[in-house]
Amino acid sequence: MFLLAIVVIAWGFSWYAIALQVAEVSPLVSIAWRFGLAGVVLAAWLAIRGNFKLPPTERLPRVALLGTCLFCANFICFYHATRFIPSGLVSIVFAMAIFFNVLNQWIWLRIKPDRQTIFGALVGVCGIALVFGPSVLGESSGSTTATIKGLTLSILGTCFFSAGNLISASLSRDNHLPCVITVAMLFGAALCATAAIATGHSLMIPLDIVYLSALLYLAIGASVVAFIAYLTLVEKQGAARASYATILFPLIALTVSGIAEDYAWTLTTTAGVLVALSGAFIVFRRPTG
């Protein structure tokens, strides 16, 4: 539960930090700096501890695929999605990762989800619906086209994220997970930087305090710390249960919206919080006997 708390808190604040960046420069540039910085910091930390070791050559293609899914393609979708719909709505769509993970495990790994996981996930999603449903319906004043674009990008980003979960689970069995994450982050950053240059964007970033603060938080807190915690959960609990973090962190995002974006709590949202937390208890409660 400690690892879950780290992921929920770190990612809960990250959506607002992303919203602070999207108006400044191309998402490709912001993502390249985010994971480039995160990868360098993580590599330095591992080197100081004497734990840095490149994955075997034959596994590098899978590490590159992990970097593409988890540290490039999915965030390109999420960053662009926040241009069309509120960041809180993006986090709600991302919460569907638990369904993609369960479905992918069932299809590709022949791992049938247990009833406890399915029931807890459904309870959690119902809670999120109670929390965000009224707000989403009330804020749907933008054009239909923009809403469709935002939702499509959010769903596509969630698909990439779920695919990355399965890849990370297969890599973590025989490799040092932090080293795998480091190489994957650097690959994702390099891929984004290359795409940015190829599409005519400069890699220069704003030097104002808001952008730089958001960058540091996203690179260190939401990337280095949170991703290690999350992928460790995937390794120990399985992708389906670990992805329940994506059900809970929108609650943090909602709290941030209440402070920074004047979001008003209601009886419905309060009930939704209680239902979502009940779902978390169901998913993570280990059967007795």
N, C-alpha and C positions, 0 to 999 in steps of 0.2 A: 504493500500500500504506500510505502514511502516513495518508491520509484513512480508510482502512479501520480502522487501529489506533485512531484517535481514537474512531470510532463504537463499536467493539467494547468498548473500555475504559469509555467513558462510559456506554453502555447496560448493560454488564455489572454495574456497581455500582448502576444505577438501580432494579433490581427489589427489592433489599433496602430501598432508600430508600422505595419505594412501600409496602412492607410495614410500615414504621415509621409511615406516615401513616393507613392505612385504619381503624385502630381509634379515631382521634381525632375526625374530623369526616366529613361526607358527602364522597364522592369528587367530587361536583360542585363543592364549595367548594374542595377541594385543587387540582383541575385548573384552576379559574378563577384562583386565586392563582398557580399555577405558570406558566401561559402568559400571564397578565396581566403578571407581573413580567418574564418572559422577553421579551415583546413590547416592553415599555417600555425595557428595557436595550438591546435590539437597535436600537430606533428612535433612542435617544439616541446610540449609537455611530455609527450611519449618519449622523445629523444632524451630529455633530461632524466627521466626515470629508467632509461635503458630498455624500453619496451617497444621501440619502433622497429617494425619489420615489414617489408613489403610482402603482400600476398604472393603465393607461388604463381609463376608465369601463366600456367594453364588456367588459373582462376581469374586472371585480370579481365578477360572479356565479361565475366559475370559481375565483377566489381564495377566495370565501366557501365554496364547496364543498370546496376544499382544507382550509380551516380546520376545517370540520365533520368531515371524514374523519380528518385527521392530528392535530388538536389538540383534539378534543372527543370524538366518538363512539367512536373506538377506545380512548381512555384510560378513558372511562366503563366500557367493557366490561372492560378489564384491571384497573382498580382494584377493581371489584366481584368479578371472578373471584378475586382474592387473598383474598376473604372466605370462599371455599368450598374452594379448593385451595391448596397451597403455591406461593409465588411462583416457585420454580424450575420447577414444572410449567407455569405460565403462560408462562414464557420458552421452554419446549420447544415448546409449541403455536405460539407466535409465530414460531418458527423455520420453520414451514411457509409463511411469507410468500414464500419463493423459488418455491414451487410455484404459489401464487396469482398471483404476478407473471408467471411464464412463461406460465401459462394465459391470463391477461388480455391479455398482449401478443399472444398467438396469436389470441385471439378477436376483440379490438377493433382491433388494429393490424396484424393479418396478419403479425406478425413470428415466424417459426418459429425456435425455439431451436436453436442448433448442438449437435452431439453432445458437444462438450467441456463446455459449460455443463450439459447434462443429466447427463452422467456425473459431473462434479465435484459437482454438487448432491446426487446420490444417494449418493455416497461420504460427503459431509459429513453427511447425515441419518443414515446408518448409524453414523457416529461418535457423533453425539449420542444415538442410541438406545443405544449401548453405554455411554455415560457415565451417562445418566439412567435407563435402563430398570430396572435393579435397584432403584434408590432409589424410583422411582415405584411399582413393584409392592410394595415393602416398606412404603410410607407410605399405602397405600390402605385405611386402617382407618376412615375417615370413612364417613358414610352414602352410599349409592349416589346418592340424590337430590342431595346437595351436590356430589358429583363430577361428575354430569351437568351441573348448573348451571354449575360452574366451567369445564368443558371447552367447553360451548356458548358461554359468554361470551368465552372466549379465542379460539375459532375466529371468532366474529363480529367481535371486535376486529381480528383479523388480516385479515379481509376488508376492513374499512374502511381499514386501513393500506395494503393492496395497491391499493385504489382510489385512495387519495391519491397513491401513487407515480406512477400513470399521469397524473393531473391535473398533478402537479408537473413531470413530464417535458414535457408540452405547454406549460406556462406558462414554463418556463425558456428556451425557444428565443428568445423575443423580449422578455424582461423581465429586470430585474436581480433575480437569485434572492434575495438577502438581503432586499430590499424586499418581495418577494412573501411570503416566510416571515414577516416582521414583521407584515404586515397579516393574514395567515392566522392567526397566533398570537393576535392581539388579537381577531379575530372569534371564534375558538374559545373564548377566555376569556370574552368577553361572552355567548356562547351558553350556556356552563356557568353563569355567574353568574345569568343570567336564569332558567334552569331551576331553579337552587337556590332562588332567591327564590320562584318560582312554586310550588314544592313545599314551602314553609314552612321552609326552612333559613336560618339566619343566616350572613352572610359573615364573621363573626368567626372567627379561628383561634387555636389554643393558642399561648401565648407561651413554652412550654418549649423548652429548648435542642435536644432531640432532634427535635421537629417542625420547628422553624425551620431547623436544619441540613439536614434532609432536603429542605425546601422550596428552600433556596438551591442545593443541589447539583442538584436536579431542574430548577430554572428556568434556571440558568446553564450548568452542565456538560452535563447530559443533554438540554437543550432548545436553548439558543442555539448552543453549540459543536457538539454532536453532530448536530443536525438539519441545520445548514448543511453539515457534512461529508458527511452521508448523501445529501442531495439533490444535492450536487455530484457525488457518485459516480453517482447516477442519471443526471445529465446527461451525464457523461463516459463511463460504462461501460454504461449501460442499467439498467433496473429489475431485470432478472433477476440480473445479476452484482452489483449494489450490494446487493441483499437478502441476499447471502451473509453479510453482517455479522450477520444474524439467526441464522445457523447457528453463528457463532463466539462471540457474546457470552454464550450460556448457559454456556460454559466459565468465564468470569469469574464469573458468578452462582454457579456451583458452588463455585469457590474461596472466595467470600465466605461461602457456606453452611458450608463446612468450618471457617471461622474463627468465624463468629457463631452458627451453628446446629448445630455439632458433626457436620457431614457427614464421613463417613470415606471416604478414597480407597482404591480397590482396584485389583487388576490389570486388571479389566474397564474401570474408568473411565480408567485410564492408557492402555490400548489405544484407548479411544474418542477420547481427546484426539489421539493420533497419527493416527488415521484421519480425524478431522475436519480437522486441519491439512493432511493430504494432499489432501483434497477442495478446500480453499482454494487450494492450489498449482495443482491441475488447472484450477479455474475461472479464476483470474487469470493463469495462464501464457499469454503471447501466443505463438501459433504462429510458428516460425521459417521463413524463406524466404518 
